[in-house]
Amino acid sequence: MPLLLHNTLTRKKEPFTPIEPDHVRVYVCGPTVYQRIHIGNARPLIVFDVLFRLLRHLYPNVTYVRNITDVDDKIIAQAKENGEPIEALTGRTTTAFQADALALGCLAPTLEPKATHHILEMVALIEQLVETGNAYAAEGHVLFHTPSMPRYGSLSGRSRDDQVAGARVEVAPYKRDAADFVLWKPAADDEPGWDSPWGRGRPGWHIECSAMAEKHLGVPFDIHGGGQDLIFPHHENEMAQTCCAHGLATMANFWLHNGFVDMRGQKMSKSLGNVLRLDEALAAVPGEAIRLWMLGAHYRAPIDCSEQGFEEAKTQLDRFYGALERAGEGGKADPEPALVEALEDDLNTPKAIAVLHDLLGQLNRAKHGEAPTIASRLKASGALLGLLQAAPTTWLHGTAGAADQKIEALIEERLAARKRKDFARADAIRDQLAAEGIILEDGPGGTTWRKS
């Protein structure tokens, strides 16, 4: 079946065709690196990693750009609060972000540009907007004049009143219109700044992504992604800037947005103070469990964060890895067609996970000789979701040591007891291990164990 994606711009699911037949170009908004990310920030990482994996499966060449915003008001404020140089803060936070993405099983993007490395491109883009009459300079600022674009608001579907109410900018006296937004602003002496035709200053948030996307993907490109909260004003403003500068109908042919992660029914956000930092969640469960939990809901639907959900996902993964360990290694395999079809239907990850569970059932019922082949199909299918790629022994037992060797020895003793029909001894060994937090699972391929 063709790849179908829900396009925020048209508000419907549409067949995806890349602009270049053999090359898909994708841009996803990355983090503003001033604090550690929370569980809500992790959702677009996982969602668009699955899209990246699927596109690589379907097309020979995919360029995936995910930026780093390393100049911003929040960064300046946080560095002052910490009493440290901005470069120290952004460097440390960027490294932590990349480690968190890796812990979630995300592939590295093709490119990860930083805003501070693209100031010249931003200045050039702003100059184009001034020349086209879509932007104006005022008191050291340069602002985009929203009434100059009749289609402004088409991405978000916001009315004129909603645009003004939702704009994250002050209604300053130098604005020609209340909805106008900043492209360039003056920089104080103790703030990062660059020379420009309008004086020393720094870019606004929205122009950063427009410039980086154009630099590395060209415009228009195929897919622009991000969280639902970015539709307005960030993505609306990005599209306005790029379209007006180049006379385009759209910046990207498809706009994809993931739903919120809620905390007890409320959107998770730092401003509400109801966040669960990702590093705190990773201290409790492996990143793959968080990933499976998130993929259990469709990417456009809201999902409520709970420790119970993480633990249930961890238990599911224990079952998958236990079956893979019992089956042993098989040869190379392709993902299940049913799983690919599920992902081609607007990234229907719940349906794709159901395919994995069906394969798990087949594996658990398989005769010993059939198991390795089914296990290979399961691992190949899991790879499209970024799941089941760890070594089963590592997942179930961690690094082997003296304690693991003792467990293996007891399992061997239990097996010998069962063969000689000494079931009392076999049961005693099971009970001993259970008391130590070790769960035994018997299957066609033998006995495996995991920590409870």
Secondary structure, 3 states (H helix, E strand, C coil): CCCEEEECCCCEEEECCCCECCEEEEEECCCECCCCCEHHHHHHHHHHHHHHHHHHHHCCEEEEEECEECCCHHHHHHHHHHCCCHHHHHHHHHHHHHHHHHHCCCCCCCECCEHHHCHHHHHHHHHHHHHCCCEEEECCEEEECHHHCCCCCCCCCCCHHHHHHHCCCCCCCCCCCCCCEEEEEECCCCCCCECCCCCCEEECHHHHHHHHHHHHHCCCEEEEEEEHHHHHHHHHHHHHHHHHHHCCCCCEEEEEEECCEEECCEECCCCCCCCCEHHHHHHHCCHHHHHHHHHCCCCCCCEECCHHHHHHHHHHHHHHHHHHHHHCCCCCCCCCHHHHHHHHECCCHHHHHHHHHHHHHHHHHCCCCCHHHHHHHHHHHHHCCCCCCCCHHHHHHCCCCHHHHHHHHHHHHHHHHHHCCCHHHHHHHHHHHHHCCEEEEEECCEEEEEEC
